Amino acid sequence: MNEFKPGDVVRLKSGGPPMTCETGTDADGLVTCEWFDKSGRIEGRRFSPVVLVRCEGDAPGPDASSRSRGSAGAQKGGR
């Protein structure tokens, strides 16, 4: 079984956004993960480790970078 620890960046094997492990594998054998949905709200859920894989590096996904660019552009354009 995969062991995950708090702070690990993971993703579902089937895809989806990068998620941060809030907890390691708990006594029930589950991992609590958090991520941002498309509207920027934080979501959380417990997953079995068998459905998770570690992300390569800790870089945010494409949704996060596009939000950052949008914010920067709005700041520049507003001045």
N, CA, C and O atoms as a GROMACS GRO file, in nm:
protein
  316
    1MET      N    1   0.085  -0.119   0.000
    1MET     CA    2   0.000   0.000   0.000
    1MET      C    3   0.089   0.125   0.000
    1MET      O    4   0.192   0.128   0.067
    2ASN      N    5   0.048   0.228  -0.076
    2ASN     CA    6   0.122   0.355  -0.080
    2ASN      C    7   0.103   0.430   0.051
    2ASN      O    8  -0.008   0.438   0.104
    3GLU      N    9   0.210   0.485   0.101
    3GLU     CA   10   0.202   0.570   0.219
    3GLU      C   11   0.220   0.714   0.175
    3GLU      O   12   0.316   0.746   0.105
    4PHE      N   13   0.130   0.799   0.216
    4PHE     CA   14   0.138   0.941   0.184
    4PHE      C   15   0.154   1.018   0.314
    4PHE      O   16   0.108   0.973   0.419
    5LYS      N   17   0.219   1.134   0.305
    5LYS     CA   18   0.238   1.215   0.424
    5LYS      C   19   0.184   1.356   0.398
    5LYS      O   20   0.170   1.395   0.282
    6PRO      N   21   0.154   1.432   0.504
    6PRO     CA   22   0.103   1.567   0.485
    6PRO      C   23   0.197   1.649   0.397
    6PRO      O   24   0.319   1.647   0.414
    7GLY      N   25   0.137   1.722   0.304
    7GLY     CA   26   0.214   1.807   0.214
    7GLY      C   27   0.246   1.743   0.081
    7GLY      O   28   0.284   1.812  -0.013
    8ASP      N   29   0.230   1.611   0.069
    8ASP     CA   30   0.252   1.545  -0.060
    8ASP      C   31   0.152   1.598  -0.162
    8ASP      O   32   0.035   1.622  -0.128
    9VAL      N   33   0.195   1.618  -0.285
    9VAL     CA   34   0.106   1.661  -0.393
    9VAL      C   35   0.073   1.537  -0.474
    9VAL      O   36   0.161   1.469  -0.526
   10VAL      N   37  -0.057   1.509  -0.484
   10VAL     CA   38  -0.104   1.388  -0.549
   10VAL      C   39  -0.212   1.421  -0.651
   10VAL      O   40  -0.260   1.535  -0.659
   11ARG      N   41  -0.250   1.321  -0.726
   11ARG     CA   42  -0.358   1.334  -0.824
   11ARG      C   43  -0.427   1.198  -0.830
   11ARG      O   44  -0.366   1.095  -0.800
   12LEU      N   45  -0.554   1.197  -0.867
   12LEU     CA   46  -0.621   1.070  -0.889
   12LEU      C   47  -0.558   1.000  -1.008
   12LEU      O   48  -0.520   1.066  -1.104
   13LYS      N   49  -0.546   0.870  -1.004
   13LYS     CA   50  -0.490   0.795  -1.116
   13LYS      C   51  -0.569   0.820  -1.243
   13LYS      O   52  -0.514   0.815  -1.353
   14SER      N   53  -0.697   0.848  -1.230
   14SER     CA   54  -0.783   0.872  -1.345
   14SER      C   55  -0.776   1.016  -1.396
   14SER      O   56  -0.841   1.049  -1.495
   15GLY      N   57  -0.700   1.102  -1.328
   15GLY     CA   58  -0.686   1.242  -1.370
   15GLY      C   59  -0.741   1.338  -1.266
   15GLY      O   60  -0.767   1.299  -1.152
   16GLY      N   61  -0.760   1.462  -1.306
   16GLY     CA   62  -0.812   1.562  -1.215
   16GLY      C   63  -0.705   1.658  -1.170
   16GLY      O   64  -0.590   1.649  -1.213
   17PRO      N   65  -0.742   1.752  -1.083
   17PRO     CA   66  -0.648   1.855  -1.039
   17PRO      C   67  -0.545   1.801  -0.940
   17PRO      O   68  -0.569   1.699  -0.875
   18PRO      N   69  -0.431   1.868  -0.930
   18PRO     CA   70  -0.337   1.832  -0.824
   18PRO      C   71  -0.403   1.858  -0.688
   18PRO      O   72  -0.478   1.955  -0.672
   19MET      N   73  -0.375   1.773  -0.593
   19MET     CA   74  -0.432   1.785  -0.459
   19MET      C   75  -0.317   1.778  -0.358
   19MET      O   76  -0.215   1.714  -0.383
   20THR      N   77  -0.336   1.844  -0.246
   20THR     CA   78  -0.237   1.839  -0.138
   20THR      C   79  -0.290   1.749  -0.028
   20THR      O   80  -0.404   1.764   0.016
   21CYS      N   81  -0.207   1.656   0.016
   21CYS     CA   82  -0.246   1.570   0.128
   21CYS      C   83  -0.246   1.654   0.256
   21CYS      O   84  -0.144   1.712   0.293
   22GLU      N   85  -0.360   1.659   0.320
   22GLU     CA   86  -0.369   1.729   0.448
   22GLU      C   87  -0.321   1.638   0.560
   22GLU      O   88  -0.260   1.683   0.657
   23THR      N   89  -0.349   1.512   0.545
   23THR     CA   90  -0.305   1.412   0.642
   23THR      C   91  -0.229   1.303   0.569
   23THR      O   92  -0.238   1.290   0.447
   24GLY      N   93  -0.156   1.227   0.644
   24GLY     CA   94  -0.098   1.107   0.587
   24GLY      C   95  -0.204   0.998   0.587
   24GLY      O   96  -0.320   1.025   0.617
   25THR      N   97  -0.165   0.878   0.554
   25THR     CA   98  -0.257   0.766   0.557
   25THR      C   99  -0.300   0.744   0.702
   25THR      O  100  -0.216   0.721   0.789
   26ASP      N  101  -0.431   0.752   0.728
   26ASP     CA  102  -0.480   0.746   0.866
   26ASP      C  103  -0.508   0.602   0.910
   26ASP      O  104  -0.482   0.508   0.835
   27ALA      N  105  -0.561   0.587   1.030
   27ALA     CA  106  -0.588   0.454   1.086
   27ALA      C  107  -0.688   0.375   1.003
   27ALA      O  108  -0.685   0.252   1.004
   28ASP      N  109  -0.776   0.444   0.930
   28ASP     CA  110  -0.872   0.378   0.842
   28ASP      C  111  -0.811   0.343   0.707
   28ASP      O  112  -0.877   0.282   0.622
   29GLY      N  113  -0.685   0.383   0.685
   29GLY     CA  114  -0.619   0.356   0.558
   29GLY      C  115  -0.652   0.458   0.451
   29GLY      O  116  -0.629   0.432   0.333
   30LEU      N  117  -0.707   0.575   0.489
   30LEU     CA  118  -0.746   0.679   0.394
   30LEU      C  119  -0.657   0.802   0.408
   30LEU      O  120  -0.595   0.824   0.511
   31VAL      N  121  -0.654   0.882   0.301
   31VAL     CA  122  -0.575   1.005   0.297
   31VAL      C  123  -0.671   1.121   0.274
   31VAL      O  124  -0.753   1.116   0.182
   32THR      N  125  -0.662   1.226   0.356
   32THR     CA  126  -0.744   1.345   0.336
   32THR      C  127  -0.669   1.441   0.245
   32THR      O  128  -0.556   1.479   0.274
   33CYS      N  129  -0.733   1.479   0.133
   33CYS     CA  130  -0.671   1.568   0.034
   33CYS      C  131  -0.755   1.693   0.016
   33CYS      O  132  -0.876   1.691   0.035
   34GLU      N  133  -0.688   1.803  -0.020
   34GLU     CA  134  -0.755   1.929  -0.050
   34GLU      C  135  -0.709   1.979  -0.185
   34GLU      O  136  -0.596   1.955  -0.226
   35TRP      N  137  -0.798   2.050  -0.255
   35TRP     CA  138  -0.766   2.107  -0.386
   35TRP      C  139  -0.860   2.224  -0.409
   35TRP      O  140  -0.957   2.242  -0.336
   36PHE      N  141  -0.830   2.303  -0.512
   36PHE     CA  142  -0.916   2.415  -0.550
   36PHE      C  143  -1.002   2.374  -0.668
   36PHE      O  144  -0.952   2.317  -0.765
   37ASP      N  145  -1.133   2.403  -0.660
   37ASP     CA  146  -1.219   2.374  -0.774
   37ASP      C  147  -1.204   2.484  -0.879
   37ASP      O  148  -1.126   2.577  -0.860
   38LYS      N  149  -1.278   2.473  -0.989
   38LYS     CA  150  -1.264   2.568  -1.100
   38LYS      C  151  -1.298   2.711  -1.062
   38LYS      O  152  -1.251   2.804  -1.126
   39SER      N  153  -1.380   2.730  -0.958
   39SER     CA  154  -1.415   2.865  -0.915
   39SER      C  155  -1.323   2.917  -0.806
   39SER      O  156  -1.344   3.028  -0.755
   40GLY      N  157  -1.221   2.838  -0.768
   40GLY     CA  158  -1.124   2.883  -0.668
   40GLY      C  159  -1.160   2.847  -0.526
   40GLY      O  160  -1.088   2.886  -0.433
   41ARG      N  161  -1.268   2.774  -0.506
   41ARG     CA  162  -1.305   2.731  -0.370
   41ARG      C  163  -1.228   2.606  -0.333
   41ARG      O  164  -1.203   2.519  -0.417
   42ILE      N  165  -1.191   2.598  -0.206
   42ILE     CA  166  -1.117   2.480  -0.161
   42ILE      C  167  -1.216   2.367  -0.134
   42ILE      O  168  -1.323   2.386  -0.076
   43GLU      N  169  -1.177   2.250  -0.178
   43GLU     CA  170  -1.257   2.128  -0.159
   43GLU      C  171  -1.172   2.028  -0.083
   43GLU      O  172  -1.049   2.039  -0.081
   44GLY      N  173  -1.234   1.931  -0.021
   44GLY     CA  174  -1.160   1.828   0.049
   44GLY      C  175  -1.236   1.697   0.052
   44GLY      O  176  -1.360   1.696   0.050
   45ARG      N  177  -1.162   1.588   0.058
   45ARG     CA  178  -1.224   1.456   0.062
   45ARG      C  179  -1.118   1.354   0.104
   45ARG      O  180  -0.998   1.377   0.090
   46ARG      N  181  -1.164   1.242   0.155
   46ARG     CA  182  -1.075   1.131   0.191
   46ARG      C  183  -1.074   1.031   0.077
   46ARG      O  184  -1.177   1.000   0.018
   47PHE      N  185  -0.954   0.981   0.046
   47PHE     CA  186  -0.936   0.886  -0.064
   47PHE      C  187  -0.858   0.764  -0.016
   47PHE      O  188  -0.776   0.773   0.075
   48SER      N  189  -0.885   0.652  -0.079
   48SER     CA  190  -0.802   0.534  -0.060
   48SER      C  191  -0.671   0.558  -0.132
   48SER      O  192  -0.672   0.608  -0.245
   49PRO      N  193  -0.558   0.525  -0.073
   49PRO     CA  194  -0.430   0.547  -0.139
   49PRO      C  195  -0.414   0.476  -0.273
   49PRO      O  196  -0.334   0.518  -0.356
   50VAL      N  197  -0.489   0.370  -0.296
   50VAL     CA  198  -0.475   0.295  -0.422
   50VAL      C  199  -0.524   0.374  -0.542
   50VAL      O  200  -0.491   0.339  -0.656
   51VAL      N  201  -0.601   0.481  -0.521
   51VAL     CA  202  -0.650   0.562  -0.634
   51VAL      C  203  -0.565   0.686  -0.656
   51VAL      O  204  -0.595   0.766  -0.745
   52LEU      N  205  -0.458   0.705  -0.576
   52LEU     CA  206  -0.375   0.825  -0.583
   52LEU      C  207  -0.236   0.794  -0.638
   52LEU      O  208  -0.182   0.684  -0.619
   53VAL      N  209  -0.179   0.892  -0.707
   53VAL     CA  210  -0.039   0.887  -0.749
   53VAL      C  211   0.025   1.021  -0.712
   53VAL      O  212  -0.042   1.124  -0.712
   54ARG      N  213   0.153   1.017  -0.681
   54ARG     CA  214   0.225   1.141  -0.653
   54ARG      C  215   0.244   1.219  -0.782
   54ARG      O  216   0.270   1.161  -0.888
   55CYS      N  217   0.231   1.350  -0.775
   55CYS     CA  218   0.256   1.436  -0.890
   55CYS      C  219   0.406   1.453  -0.906
   55CYS      O  220   0.480   1.452  -0.807
   56GLU      N  221   0.450   1.468  -1.029
   56GLU     CA  222   0.592   1.496  -1.054
   56GLU      C  223   0.617   1.641  -1.015
   56GLU      O  224   0.563   1.732  -1.077
   57GLY      N  225   0.698   1.663  -0.914
   57GLY     CA  226   0.724   1.799  -0.866
   57GLY      C  227   0.603   1.854  -0.794
   57GLY      O  228   0.499   1.789  -0.786
   58ASP      N  229   0.616   1.973  -0.741
   58ASP     CA  230   0.507   2.036  -0.667
   58ASP      C  231   0.448   2.153  -0.744
   58ASP      O  232   0.385   2.241  -0.684
   59ALA      N  233   0.467   2.158  -0.875
   59ALA     CA  234   0.417   2.270  -0.954
   59ALA      C  235   0.265   2.267  -0.960
   59ALA      O  236   0.206   2.160  -0.972
   60PRO      N  237   0.200   2.384  -0.952
   60PRO     CA  238   0.055   2.388  -0.966
   60PRO      C  239   0.013   2.351  -1.107
   60PRO      O  240   0.092   2.362  -1.201
   61GLY      N  241  -0.110   2.308  -1.120
   61GLY     CA  242  -0.164   2.270  -1.250
   61GLY      C  243  -0.193   2.389  -1.338
   61GLY      O  244  -0.176   2.503  -1.295
   62PRO      N  245  -0.237   2.365  -1.462
   62PRO     CA  246  -0.261   2.473  -1.556
   62PRO      C  247  -0.370   2.570  -1.512
   62PRO      O  248  -0.365   2.688  -1.548
   63ASP      N  249  -0.469   2.524  -1.436
   63ASP     CA  250  -0.574   2.614  -1.390
   63ASP      C  251  -0.519   2.722  -1.300
   63ASP      O  252  -0.558   2.838  -1.310
   64ALA      N  253  -0.428   2.686  -1.211
   64ALA     CA  254  -0.371   2.783  -1.117
   64ALA      C  255  -0.288   2.888  -1.190
   64ALA      O  256  -0.295   3.006  -1.157
   65SER      N  257  -0.210   2.846  -1.291
   65SER     CA  258  -0.125   2.942  -1.361
   65SER      C  259  -0.209   3.039  -1.444
   65SER      O  260  -0.174   3.156  -1.456
   66SER      N  261  -0.321   2.992  -1.501
   66SER     CA  262  -0.405   3.083  -1.580
   66SER      C  263  -0.475   3.183  -1.490
   66SER      O  264  -0.497   3.297  -1.530
   67ARG      N  265  -0.511   3.141  -1.366
   67ARG     CA  266  -0.571   3.237  -1.272
   67ARG      C  267  -0.470   3.344  -1.236
   67ARG      O  268  -0.504   3.461  -1.226
   68SER      N  269  -0.343   3.303  -1.215
   68SER     CA  270  -0.239   3.399  -1.178
   68SER      C  271  -0.217   3.500  -1.290
   68SER      O  272  -0.206   3.620  -1.264
   69ARG      N  273  -0.210   3.452  -1.414
   69ARG     CA  274  -0.190   3.543  -1.527
   69ARG      C  275  -0.306   3.638  -1.539
   69ARG      O  276  -0.286   3.757  -1.567
   70GLY      N  277  -0.428   3.590  -1.519
   70GLY     CA  278  -0.546   3.674  -1.529
   70GLY      C  279  -0.542   3.784  -1.424
   70GLY      O  280  -0.578   3.898  -1.453
   71SER      N  281  -0.499   3.751  -1.304
   71SER     CA  282  -0.491   3.850  -1.197
   71SER      C  283  -0.385   3.955  -1.229
   71SER      O  284  -0.408   4.074  -1.211
   72ALA      N  285  -0.269   3.909  -1.278
   72ALA     CA  286  -0.162   4.003  -1.309
   72ALA      C  287  -0.204   4.097  -1.420
   72ALA      O  288  -0.175   4.217  -1.414
   73GLY      N  289  -0.271   4.043  -1.521
   73GLY     CA  290  -0.316   4.128  -1.631
   73GLY      C  291  -0.417   4.231  -1.586
   73GLY      O  292  -0.416   4.345  -1.634
   74ALA      N  293  -0.504   4.193  -1.495
   74ALA     CA  294  -0.605   4.287  -1.445
   74ALA      C  295  -0.538   4.400  -1.367
   74ALA      O  296  -0.580   4.515  -1.376
   75GLN      N  297  -0.432   4.366  -1.292
   75GLN     CA  298  -0.364   4.470  -1.215
   75GLN      C  299  -0.292   4.568  -1.308
   75GLN      O  300  -0.297   4.689  -1.286
   76LYS      N  301  -0.227   4.517  -1.411
   76LYS     CA  302  -0.157   4.604  -1.503
   76LYS      C  303  -0.254   4.692  -1.580
   76LYS      O  304  -0.230   4.812  -1.599
   77GLY      N  305  -0.365   4.632  -1.624
   77GLY     CA  306  -0.460   4.706  -1.705
   77GLY      C  307  -0.534   4.812  -1.625
   77GLY      O  308  -0.583   4.910  -1.683
   78GLY      N  309  -0.544   4.795  -1.496
   78GLY     CA  310  -0.620   4.888  -1.413
   78GLY      C  311  -0.544   5.015  -1.380
   78GLY      O  312  -0.602   5.108  -1.323
   79ARG      N  313  -0.416   5.022  -1.415
   79ARG     CA  314  -0.336   5.139  -1.377
   79ARG      C  315  -0.323   5.236  -1.487
   79ARG      O  316  -0.259   5.340  -1.470
   0.00000   0.00000   0.00000
